[in-house]
Amino acid sequence: MLVLLALSLVALFSAGSQTAARAQATTVTSNASFPFTESTATCGNVFVTISGKLHVLAHVTTDAQGGRHATLQINTEEVKGTDAAGNQYVSSATNNDSLNEAGTADSQSEHTITTKFLLVGKGNLPDLLVKTTMHITINANGEVTAEVTNVVAECR
């Protein structure tokens, strides 16, 4: 799921950089959903297989100076999960982020995105809050040169 998000960001910012030579502001909008299936450990180290869709709505504006400004809405859709014992979990999450970078030529850009994802256990099952912070560095050619992901999980 995080790989899809990283690729989406690279594609959006690369598209924005192709319009940087223009003297006027331009905007690119992307609206895409990606199916995903992941396994995650819940409270008590019980593994749950979850599946659903990751929806990304992004607007990237390249200003007249070549700077790029993005607003992102990232949400999950139809997320359900089951562990080996048949216990069920559901989730719904919406995250909003904005990214800005100056319009300097031949420079790399760095972006940090933080998302929160609540996996709700049905009945008496504990809930799991997962906070993911992803930092991406993209060079002047639009290639990802570094990616660091930190995931913190908390039982509730």
N, C-alpha and C positions, 0 to 999 in steps of 0.2 A: 504494500500500500504506500509506504514512504517513497519507494523507488518511482512509482507512478507520479507522485506529487513532485518529486525532484525533476523528473523529465518534463512535466508540465511547465514548471517554472523556467527551465532552460529554453524550452520552445518559445514561450511567451517573450522572454527577454531577448532572445535571438531575433525574433520577428520585429521587436521594437528597435533593435540596433540597425536593421536594414533600412529603416525610414529616417535614421538620425541625420542624414545628409540634407533632408528637405528643410526649407526655411520656415515651415509652418508646423503647428502641432498636429499629430495624427494619433488616432486611437485604434487599438486592436482589441477585440473582445473575443474571449474563448469561453465556451459553455460545453463542458464534457462530463460524462459519467463513465466510471471505470468499475467493472465488477472486481471483487477481491474475495479471497479466502485466506484466512490467517489462523494460526494456532497461537494461543496465548495462555500463560499460566494465571489462574485466578488465585483468590485467597486459599491458603492451604496447599498451594502447588498443584492444584487440579488443573489439567489442561482442557481448554475449551476450543473447539473449532468454530470460528465465526465466519460468516459470509454476508455479503451485501454489496452495496454500491458506494463508491466515493465520488461525490459530485464536486466539481471545481468550476466556479464562475469567476472569471478574471477580466479586468479591464486594465490595459496597459496604454498609457499615453506617453508618446515621445514629444517633448517640447521642442521649441524652435532652436534651443541650444544643444539638443541631443540628449538631454536628461530623460530618464524613464521613471514613471510614477505608476505603480500598480496598486489596485485594490483587489483583494482576494476574498471570496466567500467559499469556505470548504465545509461541506457537510456530508454526513453519512445518511444513507437511505436503506430501509428494509434490512437492517442488520439484526441477525439472529444467530444464536450459538447453542451448542449442546455439548455437554461433557460426556465421558464414557459411561457414567451412571444414568444418563438420560435427563439430567438437570438442564433447565432451559434458561437462557439469558437473552436479553434484548438491549438494543442501544440506539440512541439518536444523539447526534452532536452537530453543532454549528459553530464554526470558528471564522472570525473576520480578521484579516491582516492587511497591512499596507506596507509597501516597499518603495523606497525612493533612492535614486542614484543620480549623481551629477553627470553632466554631458561631456566629460573629458574624453578625448579620442584615445584609443589604444590603451584603455585602462581596464583592470579587472573590477568585478563587482562582488560584493558579499551580501548575503541575505540570511536572515534568521527568522524562522517561523515557529511559533509555538501553538500546538493544538492540544485540546483536552477531549477525552473520550471516556464516557461513563458506560460501563458494562453493568447492567442492572440484572441481578439474580432474581428469578421469580420465586414467590413464596418466602421462605425463611432464609434463602441463600444470601450471603453477603454481596454487596456491590463492589465493583472495582473501578477506581478512577485512575486513568492512565494519562499522564502528561508527557507529551513528546516535544522535544526541542530539536530542530534540525537547522544546521548552519551549512550554507553552500557557498563556495567560492567559484566564480565563473571568470575565465580569462577573457582577454579582448577578442578572441576568436569564437566565443560562445561555448567553449568546452568547460565542463565541470572539472576543476583541478583539485578540489578538496570537498569532502562532505563528512560532517560529524553529526551523529544522531545520539541524543541522550533520552532514555525512556525511564520515567519514574512511575511506579505503580503504588497505589495506596488502597488498602481494604477499608470498607466503610460498613 
